[in-house]
Amino acid sequence: MGTAIVAAVAALAGVLVQALIGDRQVRAERRRTEFVTTVRGVLEAFVAFRGEQYLKIVARREGRSDSDESRRARYAARSALTIAIDGLYTATDDRQLLAAAEKARELSLALGDAAPRHGEVDEAAVARIGQQAREAHTALRQAAHHALYG
């Protein structure tokens, strides 16, 4: 009878260990999925805000001022990028990834500064900052890949 009790306890312990391991794996996979979603959100928000900045530059080249609608869209894209980066800060402590996200944000802001008023565009700055922003996007993408896959 003692052998049967020991066998039953061992079986229950085995089931418990498997359940704990399975639960841990599920949590790890859920966390990874959430991290991937967060990183994708940052990349998408960066592209969207940069796109709004380029629309501003085109309008300035054409001598047009901001409309309320274009300003709202640009500010919404900027806010979406800030929110996405805030989410990244809560999802990881990877310094390389966080620094890449901040650099991308700074360059997106600087891109708009190259066209301060209608009819006034610093084309050299647009070209230089635009190239840096594309490189920052690549660096952000690579940092995200490294954070995910090592």
N, C-alpha and C positions, 0 to 999 in steps of 0.2 A: 504494500500500500504506500509506503514511503517513497518507493521508486516512482509510482504513478503520480504522486503529488509533486515530486521534483520535476518530472517530465512535463506536467501541466504548467508549473511555474516557469520552466524554461521556455515552453511554447508561448506562453503569454508575454514573457519578456522579449522574445524574438519578434512577436507581433508589434509590441510597443516600440521597439527600436526601429523596425521597418516603418511604422507610422511616423515616428519623429523624423527619420531621414527623408521620407517622402514629403512631409510637410515642409521641411527645410528646403528641399529642392523646388517645391512649388513656390515658396516665398522668394527664393533666389531668382527663379525664372520670371515671376511677376515683377520683381524689382528691376530686372534687366529690361523687360518689355517697357516699363514705365520710363526708364532711363533713355531707351532708344526713342520713344515718343517725345520726350523732352528735348533731346538733341535735335531731332528732326524739326521740332517746333522752332528752335533757335535758328537753324539753317533757313527754314522757310521765312521766318520773320525778317531775317537779315536781307534775303533776296527781295522781299516785298518792300521794305523800307528803302533799300538802295534804288529799287525801281521808282518809287515815289520821288526820290531825290533827283533822278534823271528826268522825270516828267517836269519837275520844277525848273531844271536847267534848260530843257527844251522851251518851256514857256518864257523864260528870261531871254533866251536867244531870239525869240520871236517878238520880244518887247512887251509881253503880257505880264500883268501883275497876277498875284495869287487871287483866285476866286475863293469864296468861303468853302465851297465844296472841295477844291483841291487842297486847301490848307487843312481841312478836317481829315481828309484821306491821309495826308502826309503825317499829321499828328497821331492819327489812329495807328498808322504803321509803325511810327516811332514808339508809341506806347506798347504795342504788341511785341516789339523787339525787347523793350525793357522788361516786360512781364515774362517773356520767354527766358531771358537771361536770369531773372530772379528765380525762376523755376529751376534753372540749371544749378544755381548756387545751393538749392535745397536738395538736389539730386546727386551731387558729387562733390568731392573735395580735390578733384584732379586739377592741380594748379595750372598745368599746361592748357587744358581745355578751357578753364575759366579765363585765363589770360587771352587766349585766342578769341573767345567770345567778346571780351571787353575791347580788344583791338578792332574787331569787326564793327562794333558799335561806334567807336570813336571815328573810324574812317567813314562810316555812313553819314555821321553828323558833319564831318569835314567836307564831304562831297557837296552837300547843300550850301555850305559857306562859300564855295567857289562861285556861287551865283547869287550875290546878296540882294540885287535890285533888278527890276525889269530893264532889259537892254544891257545889263552889266554881267558878263560872264568871263571869268579868268580861265580861258581855254587850256592853258598850260597846266593850271592847277587841276582842272577837271580830268585831263588826261593822266596826270601823275597820280592823283588820289584815286581815280577810277581803277588804274592798274594796281595800286596798293590794296584797294578794296577787293579786287578779284583774287589777289594773292592771299589776302586775309581769309577769304572764303575757303580757299584751298587749304590753308593752315588750320582753319576751324574744322573742316571736314576730316583732315588727317588726324588732328588731335582727338576728335570723336572716335575715329576708327581705332586709334591706339588705346583710348580709354576702354573701349569695348573688347578688343581682341589682344591687347598687349603688344 
